[in-house]
Every structure is written in C-alpha cells, then in structure tokens.
C-alpha cells in the first residue's frame, strides 16, 4: 500500500528538451533499483515541461528517494538543462490502484 508520494515539475531550457526527456527516460533503471519506491513515472506535459510522480509505503521511503541517485542525477544536470529549479511537492496518497 502506498501512503505518500512526490510530484516534481521540471521545465527544460530552450533547446534542452530532448536531453531532459532522455535523462528522465533513463532514470527508470535507477527507480527499479530502489526497493522502497513502489511506483515511479516520468512524463511530459508540454514540449518543455516534464514531471515525475512516485509513491512510497512510508515517509522513510520517500526521504530515501529524495537522497537517492535519481535526485542526484537531476540536480547534477540542473544548471545545464533546466530553466528553473525543479518544483518538488510531497503528497499524501488518498487512494491508489496498483497491480499486485
């Protein structure tokens, strides 16, 4: 069961949209290695706006993810690829449908 999550909004610099898409697409391998990350999605909202949604059973899982390799990879490339710092919002999950 998931109880908490994170919603990140990511805006690419002009001309860096494909690099951001590639970075996020490749990050799924890192997410698959995180035992406490129950679900992880990277998505594109518009040509220059992307997002990540992930969910966890506990807040400790959420905190571990924030200190993990995906966040580190994103922040390492932030100055080069992003128009502004990512907006990362913690969320409480009210209901979820996840395959078992």
Secondary structure as UniProt FT lines:
FT   STRAND          4..12
FT   TURN            14..15
FT   HELIX           17..26
FT   HELIX           28..33
FT   TURN            35..36
FT   STRAND          37..46
FT   TURN            47..48
FT   STRAND          49..56
FT   HELIX           59..66
FT   HELIX           69..81
FT   STRAND          87..92
//
